[in-house]
Every structure is written in structure tokens, then in C-alpha cells.
Amino acid sequence: METISGYVNKIVYRNEETGYAVVELFGGGEETTVVGSLSMVEEGEYITAEGVRKLHPLYGEQLAAETYQVQAPEDVMSMERYLASGAVKGIGPALAARIVKKFGEDTFRILEEEPERLVQVKGISERMAMELGSQVAEKRDLRQAVLFLQKYGISLNLAAKIFKQYGSELYTVIEQNPYRLADDIAGVGFKIADDIAARAGICADSDYRIKSGILYTLFQAITGGHVYLPLGELWQETNRLLDVEIPSIEEHVMDLVMDRRLVVKKEEDGPIVYAAKYYYMEMTAAKRLLELDFSREISEEEALSRLAGIEAEEGRSLDEKQREAVLGAAGRGVLVITGGPGTGKTTTIRAIIRFFELEGLEVELAAPTGRAARRMAEAAGHEARTIHRLLELAGMQEEEQERVRFSRNRNNPLEADVIIIDEMSMVDIQLMDSLLDAVAAGTRLILVGDRDQLPSVGPGNVLKDIIQSERFHVVRLTRIFRQAGASDIIVNAHKINRGEPVDLGARSRDFLFVRRPDANAVINAVIGLVCKKLPDYLKVPMYDIQVLAPMRRGVLGVERLNRILQEYLNPPDGKKTEKEWSQGVFREGDKVMQIKNNYQLEWEIQGRGGTVQESGTGVFNGDIGMVKEINAFAEEMKVEFDEGRVVTYGFEELHELELAYAVTIHKAQGSEYAAVVIPLLSGPRMLMTRNLLYTAVTRARSCVCIVGLPETFLAMARSETEQRRYSSLDKRLKEL
């Protein structure tokens, strides 16, 4: 570690969101570039920084600061330099010179303690004097707060957020109930608050800690897809988290109910506990769905005549179930269409669209992801958008950072007569709640999806719950059409779904099983398939071939496969700029995936000559793109996603991306690829399930290659186990 001191000559770069900065520091007769979390440093200030010198490949030697302190100017020259830098708004070089000339070495004491005396300086009014004094006092209070918070291991960036939230109240918060940080400040979770509490001497069995632990446990379950937890399971998991024996959890839960943080419902199997907002999401979603579901009298003769005309246009006849779906859409406010691959969902959607267009009605199509929306548009011959774009994403709720805000809502509903949503198995309760909030009374809502796919990544089990409620007209498409029946992918997918045996030794054009006995042999086969055999066989680029793995970790997990595949598909090249990150290297040309919803990230679609054709915000969990450019000087990386959306990431935001040569099967929901390669060797029984295998196989358009042990495939195909997901939209629909 090295310590250097000097004046901040220039702030080269600063990210106001994270506090990361690059500054030029002058001291001891030389200039040093200092980088790090320098959120409160201003030009002209004198600082002491401690860190490690590193050699940047482009910018030379830098000091990576781990800690720093701003020191108040002590001599007249330092005071004038600081004030002239613009660190205090309203004071420029000329005014700084007059202030220091008037008060000399007493300048900063006057600014902090007697700012009213500044009126003695030409050009400063009484109001301006008080404003300048307030600025200086706030900076002093912030520095004192940072010094206090550093004793608790709190970073500079987080300290600034805490000061902004609480002001002088922060001392009481930290010493009495630091768990408030987890509730009030975005980016602070239970673990950080718990660490601060331990340093502050808060007892391990304090009421504050137990209540915060209960909320954290419940929100961890929500992250895993649940909407609620049984009380007994919540108690058990909270005990494990806190590592203390809680004699009883009911009293703490009821306190949180009184605070309107939790809702408890009594069920036959015992009480269940919701985070309040998720309970009300299910309740309002159920209420709105039922309100939308009206019956409408239609002339059967007219409807059948219109259908006959549509069949003549399309040059194909609808089967009985498809006709039922079209007539159901015409006669009901809410319709659900479910079916596996090759059962004619797209043909049915096309017929429904045409049916309503002939009636002069406005039809909107949407899907949860960009890939799914694009595929829907191509197949249906009608514009389709992501649900987020349909609802016109507008950012985040100010009072609730994780809650998305849309321009379309009950006060500004969607202007459509019919709304068709595809890939409904991917829609979680939060997105469903927002969608229903924007659907006006009298609008027809048609929900299309495969109920046997994996459930949504987010909380809830919306499609299955709606079907299980038996409150709506559901059309189940089961017939495999002749053209689809020629595909072994579709035939075998249905066999897997029904638990029927699949002949893995059969010669097939599009469903191949490559037997390999161990992990190294599997990896070698996967590399050969992705790099050479499948691109040559299908005449498609390597980037349209996707490796899908059941797990993130392990010898055949996504993390290891990505590192290996990167070396073969996008090896190091002197012409490609690289950026090291926590789990490896990003390289220009890499295939990457966004791993969390970020509603603030801005994107642009550029036309010829770099003109911006369209712009917006929001990049979502599971979006896949390619690294187009890495700019080490600006510390930015540009990624192009579906539809030509280009997003610029600051280096400090790269933790939101990961390599995507291999992705988990769950992350591939709603996507379709020319070919998928699925390594199957072994894994936890609860994970290696039939619907996981079914979802993986149905992601392929032209070819499925499974590499591994036949017994693993057969065990998954036989397994009827599904990971339990606690959701209750069906119960809310029934009770309403």
C-alpha cells in the first residue's frame, strides 16, 4: 500500500451513480492519476489517498485508491485554490481571491461558523452568504459522517447514500437500528445491514434483527419464484439465516402485519405468509381478470362464414380446437390457448387476428422477450412488441426502487380492442399486474402459452394458476399437424412431455443423441458440434447455435462451459480489445447476456451514418447480445441486443452481464435457436426433471443435439417431479 497527498487538479471522469472517478492529483512536484470510489472529491481539494499502483495497458501508471481523506485547506494559497476551483457553487476565481484577501487564514472558519460576515466582501448579498455557508456546512457534515461510517466498514459510496437519506439522523439509525438501511436504501440488503449491526454491537436476537431476517428470507423466496412461504418454512429458514434459535416467530410476524409489511392467510395446511405487495398483486390481478371476462353474443352463422373466408385466404383448414379458439376469442373477454410445439398455436393466432381485423378492431400482439416478440411477428405476419414496450416503460417508482413504472396504466390504458400475449409461461405476477392495470374494460385479452414449460424466472405461476382456477375458457391444442409431425424435435418433445419412451438410437435429421461417458468427453463433443459440425450441417453462424445446460456450476455448468467455449469461438486476438472482470474476460465479439432487469439503461437503434432512429430505456434479464466495442479510455463497453438496440455500459456496470455461449435452460425460456446442444451427464434429482428437458428440447428450430449418458436423459424423461413453487393466483380467482 502507498500513501500520496496532493491537490485535485482535474476530475477526468466520474460516474455520479456509483461514485467511481479518475482524477489527476498534483503533489510533491509530480502529477499522479488516481482511480477508485472518489464520490466526494472536488477539483481544488487537498486529499490523502491510500492504495496500490497499477500499470494500465493504455493509460500507464495509476494509483487504485482503497481509502482517501479530504483535508481542509490550511494556508491562504490552498484556501484560494480550493474556492476558485468551483467546489463551492457561486464562487469563481475572482470572488475566491476577494474572500481570502478579506479574511485570510480565518476564511474557512468564517464560512462554517459566521457566514453572515461574507456580506463584507464586494459582490456577496446576505442571501448568497447564507447559501455559501450552507454548502460548506453540508460538505463538512458529509465528511464527518463518512469518517463515522467508515468505522463500521461502510464504503465511501454507500456512506454518501446514507447521508443523503438520513442527514444528521444517521448516527441514531446506525447505533439503534441499522436494519432500516435495508428498507430505505437501494442496494443495501440484509447481509450488509447485519454486518453493520454486528459492528455496532446490536444483539443477535434483537427484535430489529429478527424482523429484518424474516423480511429478507421472504424476499429471497420471492427471488426464487415463490409468492409466499408457509409459516413453518419461513420460521425454519429465518432460524438458519440468523443462526439463532427463535422460540416463536408468530409475534414478530404479527408486528410486521401491523406495520403492513406482511399478510398472513390461514389455509387448510396452516398459515401462509406473503410480503404485502405480492399478496395485493395477486388479488388485484385476479379481480381485473374476472372483470375483463365478459360473454358476448355472436352470430354463429356470421362467425362461421367469416372463418370460411379466412381459411380460403390462408389456404388451410382449421381443426375443431382451433375453430373453438377463434370463436372463444370472439365470444369471451378472456381466453387461454395452451399447447405444445407443432399444435398450431401460431395458425390459430393468425386466424384470430384476421377475424378481428375483418370486424375493424385494433389488435395488439406482445411477448415477454424481444426474441419471442420477433418470432411472434414473423410467424403471425403482424407487428409484435415486448410487453415492456407495449406498456411504454417509464422508469422506476421513486418510493419503491424495485417497482417498475409504465406510461400505460389505468389512467392511460392501451388503445386496443384485442390484446394477444404469447409465451405466457414466462410472465410473472409483477408483469401480469402491470399489464392488467393497462387493459381497459371491454378489451379482449387472449393469453397463449405452453403450460408444460418451466415457470417464469420471476415470482408466480401465472399461466398454470389461471388454467387451474377453472374460471376462464381454456382451449387445449393437442393435435400435431402433418408438417410438424415430420420433425423428430416436435414428436420427441411430445413424447417427453407424456412420459413416453424416446428411441435415442434412431437415425434422425434433427434429433441427435451423442453418447459420451465423462465430462471431458462431453466438452470435447460440444466444442466439435458448436464450432464445426452444426454450422456446416445447418449452414448457420456459430452464434445461432446455443448450448443449454441444466446448472450454473459444476464441471458441465454454464460458468465453466462459457470460459471454455469463449477460447474456441472468440479466442484472444491482438485486434480485439479486452476487459477483465470478476469472472474472466470480456472481448469484442463475445456473446453476452444481461442477468438482471435494468429499467434505467438507455439503448439506441442507429441507422445509416450513425443517426439515431429510435431510443428508449430498459434491458432485461435474459436478453442476449454481442460486444461491439470496448473503449478502455472512456471505460465503456457497447453491446448490441436484439432489434439492433445498442447499449453502452460503464465498466462499473459490467457485473450485470455474463458470457452467453452457454446459458441455463431456465434463462432460454421464450427464445428459439437454429440448434441447441444440451450436455447431460448428472445433476441434482430435484433439478433434472421432465419439464426442464422438455423446455430445452423445444428451444430448437432445426436441430437438437444431446451429449452425455442415455440413462440421464431417460431418468429426466421419466421424472414427474417439479420444483415446488408457492403461488396462489388460482385461489384468489376462486375466492373472488
PyMOL commands that set and color helices and strands:
alter all, ss='L'
color gray80, all
select helices_A, chain A and resi 76-84+93-113+115-120+126-150+156-176+180-184+190-199+207-223+231-242+250-258+276-292+300-314+320-331+345-358+370-380+387-390+424-426+429-437+462-468+482-485+488-498+519-538+542-544+558-569+608-610+642-644+651-656+666-668+690-697+710-718+729-735
alter helices_A, ss='H'
color red, helices_A
select strands_A, chain A and resi 2-14+20-27+30-37+46-56+60-71+228-230+262-267+270-275+334-339+363-367+384-386+393-397+400-406+418-421+444-449+473-477+511-515+545-549+578-581+584-587+591-594+598-606+612-619+624-631+636-641+645-650+657-659+662-664+673-680+700-708
alter strands_A, ss='S'
color yellow, strands_A
deselect
rebuild
show_as cartoon
